[in-house]
Amino acid sequence: MGPFTGLPSPDAPDINAGAKAYFEQVNRNGGINGRKITLFTLDDRFTADGFKAALPQALERKPVALLSPIGSAALSAVVRENLLDNANLVVINAVPGADVLRKPGHAKLFHVRASDRDQYARMLEHGRTLGVSTVHVLHQDLPIGVQGLAAIKELAPGFGYKSIEGSQAQHNDDSLAAAAKATQAAAPQSVIVIGSPRFMADAVKQLREAGYSRSILALSYLSAPLLVKAAGEAAARGVGIAQTFPNPNGRGLPLQAEFQATMARYAPEAKPYTAFQLEGYLSARLLVEALRRAKGSSPEALADALHSAGELDFGGFRLNYSKGNTGTQWVDMSVVDATGKLRY
């Protein structure tokens, strides 16, 4: 369940493609104890109201899990309004990795990706490595943006930054242009943009048009193709994007080879591969592992299986839920090169 329409980026379709490919592989090899996995999709149109309307429709079909729902507004509403309390399922992964979904989070929600806070820490560490001492945050007027600025301000002293300034913008040209000009006037050595994928892409475009030529960093939800499409190759070049999963087109880990082999066989049209496809694939692998280990398919049985599993090694990418519902803090940085492609 996710924004298959309403969000001008392929996040939900890509996550779905990766999960579907893995489930097809499992089904072709006998399923789980002879039972086949059925994956169905519902469109929430990237709104909290759309998600709340779609959730009862999903529950009517008695699923065992909800896989990688997307949207800070929708998921904040789910946690705030206790919509999972009476839902007979677990949620495997959630996008974004905002603190509101983790603290306190929910007993039925298991995170596969590192948190946004982990991404901010990695960005601040990356900046210090490059000698950056002043950072400005340009963020969207959504929970992910407001909470992101607060998290960065809280983390900054630990990395040697004295103060962090921020500019908030709505997702329209006038508001973004004004925020970009204010950011340029502040002359920071680095800017972190926070918001929906398209907001971050448009923020990069407006920053470059305002004359800002220094370092720009973005959350993992921004894909390089979307950035290049919105801002152009020249503006995109050099932008750093945090990554919460290994390079889906890389070769360093067994996971990458396993993922690529599954996609090549069950989703041959998907290449080149995206991080969101890998995220869907890993989320599906985690669910299958839980189903294989669990004594039944109730939320309690699946949760117990994950908590008692210890470290789960998926081809070099490790998840561990023995101490809670967050499996990893793994974050890497990538950079958009002159051709618009990511370099890890």
C-alpha positions in Angstrom: 0.0 0.0 0.0 1.5 3.3 -1.1 1.5 6.3 -3.4 1.3 4.7 -6.8 -0.2 8.0 -7.9 0.1 11.5 -6.3 3.9 11.2 -5.8 5.9 12.2 -8.9 8.6 9.6 -8.4 8.7 5.9 -8.8 9.3 5.0 -5.1 6.2 2.8 -4.5 6.3 1.0 -7.9 10.0 0.3 -7.5 9.5 -1.1 -3.9 6.7 -3.1 -5.3 8.8 -4.5 -8.1 11.6 -5.6 -5.8 9.2 -7.3 -3.4 7.1 -8.9 -6.2 10.3 -10.4 -7.8 11.4 -12.0 -4.6 7.9 -13.4 -3.8 7.7 -14.9 -7.3 11.1 -16.5 -6.7 9.8 -18.0 -3.4 6.6 -19.2 -5.0 8.4 -20.8 -7.9 10.4 -22.8 -5.4 7.5 -24.1 -3.4 6.4 -21.2 -1.3 6.6 -21.3 2.5 5.8 -24.8 3.6 3.9 -25.3 0.4 1.9 -22.1 0.8 2.2 -19.5 -1.9 2.5 -15.7 -1.2 0.0 -13.3 -2.7 1.0 -9.7 -3.1 -1.7 -7.1 -3.7 -1.5 -3.3 -3.9 -3.6 -0.3 -3.0 -3.0 3.3 -3.9 -3.2 5.9 -1.0 -2.4 8.8 -3.4 0.3 10.1 -1.0 -2.2 11.5 1.5 -3.0 10.7 5.1 -6.7 10.5 4.3 -6.0 8.2 1.3 -4.0 5.9 3.6 -6.6 5.8 6.2 -9.3 5.0 3.6 -7.2 2.3 2.0 -6.2 0.5 5.3 -9.7 -1.0 6.0 -9.8 -2.2 2.4 -6.5 -3.9 2.9 -7.6 -5.5 6.2 -10.7 -7.0 4.6 -8.4 -9.3 2.6 -6.7 -10.5 5.9 -3.0 -9.9 5.0 -0.3 -11.0 7.3 1.8 -7.9 6.6 1.9 -4.5 5.1 5.1 -3.9 3.2 7.0 -0.6 3.0 4.2 2.0 3.2 5.4 5.5 2.2 4.7 9.0 3.4 5.5 11.0 6.6 2.0 12.5 6.9 0.2 9.2 6.4 2.4 7.1 8.7 2.5 9.8 11.4 -1.3 9.6 11.4 -1.2 5.8 11.7 1.0 6.0 14.8 -0.8 9.0 16.3 -4.3 7.6 15.8 -3.3 4.0 16.9 -4.6 2.6 13.6 -2.4 -0.5 14.0 -3.6 -1.5 17.4 -6.5 -3.6 16.1 -4.9 -4.5 12.8 -4.1 -8.2 12.6 -0.8 -7.7 10.7 2.8 -6.5 11.0 4.3 -3.7 9.1 7.6 -4.6 7.5 9.6 -1.4 6.8 8.3 2.1 6.5 9.4 5.1 4.4 10.5 7.6 5.6 12.6 6.6 8.6 11.3 9.5 10.7 11.7 9.5 14.5 7.9 9.8 15.0 7.6 6.3 13.6 10.3 4.9 15.9 10.0 6.9 19.2 7.8 5.3 20.5 6.9 3.6 17.2 4.7 0.6 17.4 5.2 -3.0 18.4 3.9 -4.2 15.0 6.2 -1.9 12.9 9.6 -3.3 12.0 12.1 -1.0 10.3 14.4 -2.3 7.5 16.0 1.0 6.6 18.2 3.1 8.9 16.4 6.1 10.4 16.4 9.6 9.0 18.4 10.6 12.2 21.1 8.0 11.1 21.2 9.7 7.7 21.6 13.2 9.2 24.4 11.9 11.4 26.2 10.5 8.4 25.7 13.8 6.5 27.2 15.8 9.4 30.1 13.4 9.7 30.6 13.6 5.9 30.7 17.4 6.1 33.2 17.4 8.9 35.4 15.0 6.9 35.4 17.6 4.1 36.1 20.5 6.4 32.6 22.0 6.5 31.8 24.1 9.6 28.6 25.9 8.6 25.4 24.0 7.5 22.0 25.4 6.5 18.8 23.2 6.3 16.2 23.9 3.6 13.2 21.9 4.5 9.6 21.3 3.5 6.7 22.2 5.7 5.9 18.6 6.5 6.7 16.5 9.6 9.8 15.0 7.9 11.1 18.5 7.4 10.3 20.1 10.7 11.5 17.0 12.6 14.6 16.8 10.4 15.7 20.3 11.3 15.2 19.6 15.0 17.2 16.3 14.7 20.1 18.0 12.9 20.2 20.8 15.5 20.4 18.2 18.2 23.1 16.1 16.5 25.3 19.0 15.3 27.3 19.7 18.5 28.5 16.1 18.6 30.2 16.7 15.2 31.7 20.0 16.2 29.1 22.4 14.5 28.3 25.5 16.6 24.9 26.3 15.2 22.5 25.2 12.5 20.2 27.6 10.7 17.1 26.6 8.7 14.6 27.8 6.1 11.2 26.3 5.6 9.3 26.3 2.3 6.1 25.1 0.8 6.4 23.0 -2.3 5.8 25.7 -4.9 8.2 27.7 -7.0 7.7 31.1 -5.2 8.2 29.6 -1.7 11.2 27.5 -2.7 12.8 30.4 -4.6 12.5 32.7 -1.6 13.9 30.0 0.7 16.8 29.3 -1.7 17.6 33.0 -1.9 17.7 33.3 1.9 19.9 30.2 2.1 22.3 31.7 -0.5 22.4 34.9 1.4 23.4 33.0 4.6 26.5 31.7 2.6 26.7 28.3 4.4 29.4 25.8 3.3 26.8 23.1 2.9 23.0 22.8 2.6 20.9 19.8 3.6 17.6 19.6 1.8 14.7 17.7 3.5 11.3 16.8 2.1 9.5 14.7 -0.4 11.6 13.4 -3.3 10.3 16.0 -5.7 10.7 18.8 -3.1 14.3 18.0 -2.6 14.9 17.9 -6.4 13.2 21.2 -6.9 15.1 22.7 -3.9 18.4 21.7 -5.6 17.2 23.4 -8.8 16.2 26.6 -6.9 19.4 26.7 -4.9 21.6 26.5 -8.1 19.4 29.2 -9.8 19.9 31.4 -6.7 23.7 31.1 -7.3 24.5 28.5 -4.6 27.5 26.5 -5.9 28.7 24.7 -2.8 27.8 21.3 -1.3 24.2 20.1 -1.3 23.2 16.9 0.6 19.8 15.1 0.3 18.1 12.2 2.0 18.0 8.8 0.4 14.5 9.2 -0.9 15.8 11.4 -3.7 16.8 9.3 -6.8 19.4 10.5 -9.2 17.1 10.2 -12.2 14.4 12.4 -10.6 17.0 15.0 -9.6 18.5 15.2 -13.1 15.0 15.4 -14.6 13.9 18.2 -12.3 17.2 20.2 -12.0 19.3 19.2 -15.0 22.6 17.4 -15.1 24.7 20.6 -14.4 22.7 21.4 -11.2 22.7 17.8 -10.1 26.4 17.3 -10.4 28.1 16.9 -7.1 25.0 16.6 -5.0 25.5 14.1 -2.2 22.6 11.6 -1.5 22.6 9.5 1.6 22.0 5.8 1.0 20.4 3.3 3.4 21.1 0.3 1.3 24.1 -0.9 -0.7 24.5 0.1 -4.4 21.8 -2.0 -6.2 24.0 -2.2 -9.3 27.2 -2.9 -7.4 29.2 -6.1 -7.0 30.8 -6.0 -3.6 28.3 -8.1 -1.6 26.6 -11.4 -2.1 23.3 -9.5 -1.6 23.9 -7.5 -4.7 24.4 -10.6 -6.8 21.4 -12.3 -5.3 19.2 -9.3 -5.9 20.4 -8.8 -9.4 19.8 -12.4 -10.3 16.3 -12.3 -8.9 15.4 -9.1 -10.8 17.0 -10.4 -14.0 14.8 -13.5 -13.9 11.5 -12.1 -12.5 11.6 -8.4 -13.4 13.8 -8.3 -16.6 12.4 -4.9 -17.6 13.6 -3.2 -14.4 17.2 -2.5 -15.2 19.1 -0.4 -14.2 18.2 -1.2 -10.7 17.2 1.3 -8.0 17.7 1.5 -4.3 13.9 1.3 -3.8 13.8 -1.9 -5.7 16.4 -3.3 -3.4 14.5 -2.0 -0.4 11.4 -3.8 -1.5 13.4 -7.0 -2.2 15.0 -6.9 1.3 11.6 -6.1 3.0 10.2 -9.2 1.2 13.1 -11.4 2.3 12.7 -10.3 5.9 9.0 -11.1 5.8 9.7 -14.5 4.3 12.3 -15.2 6.9 9.9 -14.3 9.7 7.1 -16.5 8.2 9.5 -19.5 8.0 10.6 -19.1 11.6 7.3 -18.2 13.1 4.9 -20.6 14.8 1.9 -19.3 12.9 1.2 -16.0 11.0 -0.2 -13.8 13.7 1.4 -10.5 14.4 2.6 -11.8 17.8 4.1 -14.9 16.2 5.9 -12.9 13.5 7.2 -10.4 16.0 8.5 -13.1 18.3 10.2 -14.8 15.4 12.0 -11.5 14.5 12.9 -10.6 18.0 14.4 -14.1 18.7 16.2 -14.5 15.4 19.3 -12.6 16.5 21.4 -11.3 13.6 20.0 -12.0 10.2 22.6 -11.9 7.4 21.1 -11.2 4.0 24.2 -11.6 1.8 26.3 -9.2 3.9 23.5 -6.8 4.8 22.7 -7.5 8.4 19.5 -6.9 10.4 19.0 -7.5 14.1 15.7 -7.0 16.0 16.8 -8.6 19.3 16.9 -5.2 21.1 13.9 -3.5 19.4 12.1 -2.9 16.1 14.9 -1.2 14.3 17.1 -3.6 12.3 20.0 -1.5 11.2 21.8 1.9 11.3 23.7 1.4 8.0 24.1 4.6 6.0 26.5 5.4 3.1 27.0 8.5 1.0 26.8 8.7 -2.8 27.5 11.5 -5.2 25.8 12.4 -8.5 28.5 12.5 -11.3 28.7 14.6 -14.4 26.6 12.1 -16.4 23.8 12.1 -13.8 24.6 8.7 -12.3 25.3 7.9 -8.7 28.8 7.1 -7.5 29.1 5.2 -4.1 
